Amino acid sequence: MALVDEAKVYLRIDASDTTFDGEIQDLIDSVQAELIDLGVDPTLVSAATDPLIKRAITVYCKAYFGYDQDNAEAFASSYEKLKMYLMNSCTYQVVVSDS
């Protein structure tokens, strides 16, 4: 399943509705760029198969999709916490050797 389609499930958008695919893809691209910029392993971010990476992406989409969301702040806070974990976890950081 494509990441846009997975995000649509979380956003409660019918899979056949392609009206918002561009906006959703922009959000996905933005969050992936941010995570990579913060040092999260680009291969993990790009593949988006890891459950925490997927969750960060979908929560980011829930926080920033559309304009009138009651829970946007809660989702943004959840994303920030996930982002901090990913930034500080050895599992998700690129290992740089001094050699």
N, CA and C atoms as an extended XYZ file, in Angstrom:
297
Properties=species:S:1:pos:R:3:atomname:S:1:resname:S:1:resid:I:1 pbc="F F F"
N         0.850       -1.178        0.000 N   MET     1
C         0.000        0.000        0.000 CA  MET     1
C         0.898        1.245        0.000 C   MET     1
N         0.613        2.169       -0.885 N   ALA     2
C         1.394        3.403       -0.973 CA  ALA     2
C         1.174        4.252        0.278 C   ALA     2
N         2.172        5.029        0.611 N   LEU     3
C         2.112        5.857        1.812 CA  LEU     3
C         0.949        6.848        1.764 C   LEU     3
N         0.661        7.381        0.592 N   VAL     4
C        -0.484        8.294        0.460 CA  VAL     4
C        -1.766        7.558        0.840 C   VAL     4
N        -1.895        6.328        0.386 N   ASP     5
C        -3.095        5.545        0.700 CA  ASP     5
C        -3.183        5.228        2.184 C   ASP     5
N        -2.046        4.944        2.802 N   GLU     6
C        -2.045        4.685        4.245 CA  GLU     6
C        -2.428        5.947        5.013 C   GLU     6
N        -1.915        7.088        4.585 N   ALA     7
C        -2.264        8.347        5.239 CA  ALA     7
C        -3.753        8.635        5.087 C   ALA     7
N        -4.315        8.304        3.938 N   LYS     8
C        -5.751        8.529        3.716 CA  LYS     8
C        -6.589        7.757        4.732 C   LYS     8
N        -6.158        6.558        5.076 N   VAL     9
C        -6.892        5.768        6.071 CA  VAL     9
C        -6.937        6.530        7.393 C   VAL     9
N        -5.802        7.068        7.824 N   TYR    10
C        -5.734        7.818        9.078 CA  TYR    10
C        -6.503        9.135        9.001 C   TYR    10
N        -6.562        9.714        7.814 N   LEU    11
C        -7.274       10.973        7.627 CA  LEU    11
C        -8.771       10.763        7.379 C   LEU    11
N        -9.185        9.499        7.335 N   ARG    12
C       -10.585        9.134        7.109 CA  ARG    12
C       -11.080        9.603        5.737 C   ARG    12
N       -10.218        9.435        4.731 N   ILE    13
C       -10.560        9.779        3.353 CA  ILE    13
C       -10.713        8.475        2.581 C   ILE    13
N       -11.767        8.379        1.821 N   ASP    14
C       -12.012        7.187        1.009 CA  ASP    14
C       -10.843        6.960        0.054 C   ASP    14
N       -10.418        5.721       -0.076 N   ALA    15
C        -9.274        5.371       -0.917 CA  ALA    15
C        -9.470        5.786       -2.371 C   ALA    15
N       -10.706        5.795       -2.840 N   SER    16
C       -10.962        6.149       -4.238 CA  SER    16
C       -10.963        7.661       -4.480 C   SER    16
N       -10.999        8.453       -3.412 N   ASP    17
C       -11.011        9.919       -3.546 CA  ASP    17
C        -9.575       10.416       -3.699 C   ASP    17
N        -9.257       10.926       -4.867 N   THR    18
C        -7.895       11.412       -5.134 CA  THR    18
C        -7.784       12.934       -5.039 C   THR    18
N        -8.838       13.590       -4.598 N   THR    19
C        -8.885       15.051       -4.525 CA  THR    19
C        -7.725       15.634       -3.740 C   THR    19
N        -7.351       14.992       -2.653 N   PHE    20
C        -6.352       15.549       -1.751 CA  PHE    20
C        -4.990       14.872       -1.849 C   PHE    20
N        -4.799       14.011       -2.821 N   ASP    21
C        -3.543       13.261       -2.938 CA  ASP    21
C        -2.322       14.177       -3.022 C   ASP    21
N        -2.425       15.278       -3.752 N   GLY    22
C        -1.302       16.211       -3.869 CA  GLY    22
C        -0.929       16.823       -2.527 C   GLY    22
N        -1.924       17.258       -1.779 N   GLU    23
C        -1.677       17.847       -0.461 CA  GLU    23
C        -1.095       16.815        0.498 C   GLU    23
N        -1.632       15.614        0.460 N   ILE    24
C        -1.131       14.551        1.333 CA  ILE    24
C         0.310       14.211        0.969 C   ILE    24
N         0.615       14.110       -0.311 N   GLN    25
C         1.989       13.814       -0.740 CA  GLN    25
C         2.933       14.929       -0.318 C   GLN    25
N         2.500       16.176       -0.397 N   ASP    26
C         3.330       17.299        0.059 CA  ASP    26
C         3.640       17.182        1.552 C   ASP    26
N         2.640       16.804        2.337 N   LEU    27
C         2.864       16.615        3.776 CA  LEU    27
C         3.849       15.489        4.033 C   LEU    27
N         3.690       14.391        3.317 N   ILE    28
C         4.599       13.250        3.468 CA  ILE    28
C         6.021       13.659        3.097 C   ILE    28
N         6.166       14.360        1.978 N   ASP    29
C         7.494       14.818        1.551 CA  ASP    29
C         8.112       15.752        2.589 C   ASP    29
N         7.291       16.628        3.155 N   SER    30
C         7.780       17.589        4.157 CA  SER    30
C         8.275       16.903        5.414 C   SER    30
N         7.496       15.974        5.933 N   VAL    31
C         7.894       15.301        7.167 CA  VAL    31
C         9.109       14.415        6.927 C   VAL    31
N         9.169       13.770        5.772 N   GLN    32
C        10.347       12.949        5.480 CA  GLN    32
C        11.595       13.821        5.375 C   GLN    32
N        11.490       14.965        4.726 N   ALA    33
C        12.635       15.877        4.617 CA  ALA    33
C        13.067       16.370        5.997 C   ALA    33
N        12.095       16.693        6.844 N   GLU    34
C        12.421       17.168        8.192 CA  GLU    34
C        13.142       16.089        8.995 C   GLU    34
N        12.629       14.866        8.966 N   LEU    35
C        13.255       13.787        9.728 CA  LEU    35
C        14.678       13.512        9.238 C   LEU    35
N        14.868       13.516        7.940 N   ILE    36
C        16.210       13.298        7.390 CA  ILE    36
C        17.134       14.436        7.794 C   ILE    36
N        16.639       15.667        7.725 N   ASP    37
C        17.432       16.830        8.120 CA  ASP    37
C        17.842       16.761        9.594 C   ASP    37
N        17.023       16.124       10.409 N   LEU    38
C        17.305       15.999       11.838 CA  LEU    38
C        18.204       14.818       12.166 C   LEU    38
N        18.629       14.087       11.133 N   GLY    39
C        19.586       13.010       11.349 CA  GLY    39
C        19.008       11.619       11.388 C   GLY    39
N        17.707       11.497       11.170 N   VAL    40
C        17.116       10.163       11.133 CA  VAL    40
C        17.574        9.492        9.836 C   VAL    40
N        17.926        8.231        9.928 N   ASP    41
C        18.464        7.469        8.804 CA  ASP    41
C        17.565        7.599        7.570 C   ASP    41
N        18.101        8.178        6.482 N   PRO    42
C        17.302        8.386        5.268 CA  PRO    42
C        16.722        7.102        4.673 C   PRO    42
N        17.433        5.988        4.818 N   THR    43
C        16.896        4.743        4.260 CA  THR    43
C        15.649        4.295        5.027 C   THR    43
N        15.639        4.515        6.328 N   LEU    44
C        14.454        4.173        7.125 CA  LEU    44
C        13.296        5.111        6.817 C   LEU    44
N        13.618        6.393        6.673 N   VAL    45
C        12.580        7.392        6.401 CA  VAL    45
C        11.975        7.166        5.018 C   VAL    45
N        12.817        6.947        4.031 N   SER    46
C        12.333        6.770        2.658 CA  SER    46
C        11.520        5.493        2.487 C   SER    46
N        11.965        4.428        3.129 N   ALA    47
C        11.242        3.154        3.023 CA  ALA    47
C         9.902        3.231        3.741 C   ALA    47
N         9.882        3.946        4.858 N   ALA    48
C         8.667        4.130        5.666 CA  ALA    48
C         7.971        2.805        5.978 C   ALA    48
N         8.772        1.787        6.289 N   THR    49
C         8.199        0.505        6.682 CA  THR    49
C         8.288        0.285        8.190 C   THR    49
N         9.172        1.031        8.855 N   ASP    50
C         9.306        0.946       10.310 CA  ASP    50
C         8.049        1.532       10.960 C   ASP    50
N         7.496        0.867       11.967 N   PRO    51
C         6.254        1.341       12.577 CA  PRO    51
C         6.337        2.754       13.169 C   PRO    51
N         7.468        3.096       13.792 N   LEU    52
C         7.568        4.444       14.376 CA  LEU    52
C         7.724        5.521       13.309 C   LEU    52
N         8.430        5.213       12.240 N   ILE    53
C         8.552        6.164       11.133 CA  ILE    53
C         7.180        6.377       10.495 C   ILE    53
N         6.476        5.276       10.247 N   LYS    54
C         5.128        5.371        9.682 CA  LYS    54
C         4.216        6.190       10.577 C   LYS    54
N         4.314        5.939       11.860 N   ARG    55
C         3.454        6.659       12.812 CA  ARG    55
C         3.777        8.140       12.804 C   ARG    55
N         5.052        8.484       12.768 N   ALA    56
C         5.437        9.902       12.715 CA  ALA    56
C         4.848       10.560       11.471 C   ALA    56
N         4.924        9.883       10.355 N   ILE    57
C         4.408       10.432        9.104 CA  ILE    57
C         2.891       10.611        9.164 C   ILE    57
N         2.180        9.605        9.641 N   THR    58
C         0.722        9.707        9.661 CA  THR    58
C         0.234       10.712       10.701 C   THR    58
N         0.901       10.787       11.839 N   VAL    59
C         0.511       11.761       12.860 CA  VAL    59
C         0.775       13.182       12.349 C   VAL    59
N         1.894       13.366       11.647 N   TYR    60
C         2.191       14.671       11.040 CA  TYR    60
C         1.075       15.048       10.062 C   TYR    60
N         0.666       14.103        9.245 N   CYS    61
C        -0.425       14.363        8.292 CA  CYS    61
C        -1.714       14.735        9.030 C   CYS    61
N        -2.022       14.027       10.107 N   LYS    62
C        -3.227       14.339       10.888 CA  LYS    62
C        -3.144       15.739       11.485 C   LYS    62
N        -1.958       16.152       11.875 N   ALA    63
C        -1.794       17.467       12.501 CA  ALA    63
C        -1.915       18.603       11.502 C   ALA    63
N        -1.428       18.395       10.291 N   TYR    64
C        -1.304       19.518        9.356 CA  TYR    64
C        -2.188       19.437        8.118 C   TYR    64
N        -3.021       18.417        7.994 N   PHE    65
C        -3.911       18.304        6.850 CA  PHE    65
C        -5.131       19.194        7.064 C   PHE    65
N        -5.451       19.991        6.060 N   GLY    66
C        -6.641       20.838        6.137 CA  GLY    66
C        -6.442       22.017        7.069 C   GLY    66
N        -7.522       22.720        7.322 N   TYR    67
C        -7.434       23.946        8.116 CA  TYR    67
C        -8.262       23.936        9.387 C   TYR    67
N        -9.255       23.096        9.460 N   ASP    68
C       -10.199       23.172       10.566 CA  ASP    68
C       -10.278       21.840       11.303 C   ASP    68
N        -9.256       21.581       12.122 N   GLN    69
C        -9.231       20.319       12.849 CA  GLN    69
C        -9.244       20.571       14.349 C   GLN    69
N       -10.132       19.891       15.023 N   ASP    70
C       -10.253       20.055       16.466 CA  ASP    70
C        -9.030       19.540       17.218 C   ASP    70
N        -8.424       18.468       16.742 N   ASN    71
C        -7.332       17.812       17.464 CA  ASN    71
C        -5.959       18.105       16.887 C   ASN    71
N        -5.829       19.125       16.048 N   ALA    72
C        -4.555       19.401       15.375 CA  ALA    72
C        -3.420       19.595       16.377 C   ALA    72
N        -3.661       20.321       17.453 N   GLU    73
C        -2.608       20.572       18.444 CA  GLU    73
C        -2.155       19.283       19.120 C   GLU    73
N        -3.081       18.414       19.422 N   ALA    74
C        -2.733       17.143       20.063 CA  ALA    74
C        -1.891       16.281       19.122 C   ALA    74
N        -2.261       16.259       17.843 N   PHE    75
C        -1.481       15.484       16.876 CA  PHE    75
C        -0.103       16.104       16.657 C   PHE    75
N        -0.032       17.433       16.627 N   ALA    76
C         1.262       18.107       16.465 CA  ALA    76
C         2.163       17.797       17.657 C   ALA    76
N         1.600       17.791       18.851 N   SER    77
C         2.368       17.462       20.051 CA  SER    77
C         2.852       16.009       20.002 C   SER    77
N         1.993       15.127       19.555 N   SER    78
C         2.370       13.720       19.422 CA  SER    78
C         3.505       13.563       18.419 C   SER    78
N         3.416       14.267       17.305 N   TYR    79
C         4.487       14.216       16.305 CA  TYR    79
C         5.800       14.723       16.902 C   TYR    79
N         5.754       15.832       17.625 N   GLU    80
C         6.973       16.393       18.218 CA  GLU    80
C         7.638       15.393       19.162 C   GLU    80
N         6.854       14.663       19.919 N   LYS    81
C         7.400       13.654       20.831 CA  LYS    81
C         8.025       12.493       20.058 C   LYS    81
N         7.350       12.047       19.013 N   LEU    82
C         7.908       10.984       18.172 CA  LEU    82
C         9.194       11.449       17.505 C   LEU    82
N         9.190       12.678       17.027 N   LYS    83
C        10.369       13.246       16.370 CA  LYS    83
C        11.556       13.279       17.330 C   LYS    83
N        11.322       13.701       18.545 N   MET    84
C        12.393       13.748       19.547 CA  MET    84
C        12.941       12.352       19.820 C   MET    84
N        12.049       11.375       19.916 N   TYR    85
C        12.498       10.007       20.140 CA  TYR    85
C        13.361        9.529       18.975 C   TYR    85
N        12.888        9.740       17.754 N   LEU    86
C        13.634        9.306       16.571 CA  LEU    86
C        14.986       10.003       16.482 C   LEU    86
N        15.036       11.261       16.868 N   MET    87
C        16.289       12.025       16.835 CA  MET    87
C        17.294       11.523       17.857 C   MET    87
N        16.801       10.998       18.966 N   ASN    88
C        17.684       10.622       20.072 CA  ASN    88
C        17.932        9.122       20.199 C   ASN    88
N        17.300        8.347       19.364 N   SER    89
C        17.454        6.898       19.441 CA  SER    89
C        18.585        6.428       18.538 C   SER    89
N        19.468        5.628       19.086 N   CYS    90
C        20.575        5.051       18.299 CA  CYS    90
C        20.051        4.228       17.135 C   CYS    90
N        18.901        3.624       17.297 N   THR    91
C        18.319        2.773       16.262 CA  THR    91
C        18.001        3.547       14.991 C   THR    91
N        17.655        4.813       15.136 N   TYR    92
C        17.184        5.592       13.994 CA  TYR    92
C        18.188        6.595       13.460 C   TYR    92
N        19.316        6.732       14.116 N   GLN    93
C        20.319        7.693       13.683 CA  GLN    93
C        21.357        7.038       12.776 C   GLN    93
N        21.883        7.827       11.865 N   VAL    94
C        22.952        7.357       10.993 CA  VAL    94
C        24.217        7.269       11.832 C   VAL    94
N        24.897        6.134       11.769 N   VAL    95
C        26.128        5.950       12.515 CA  VAL    95
C        27.290        6.511       11.677 C   VAL    95
N        28.007        7.466       12.271 N   VAL    96
C        29.135        8.080       11.587 CA  VAL    96
C        30.403        7.577       12.251 C   VAL    96
N        31.309        7.028       11.443 N   SER    97
C        32.556        6.530       12.003 CA  SER    97
C        33.671        7.546       11.758 C   SER    97
N        34.638        7.567       12.661 N   ASP    98
C        35.749        8.514       12.578 CA  ASP    98
C        36.860        8.018       11.660 C   ASP    98
N        36.701        6.871       11.039 N   SER    99
C        37.778        6.310       10.226 CA  SER    99
C        37.979        7.065        8.952 C   SER    99
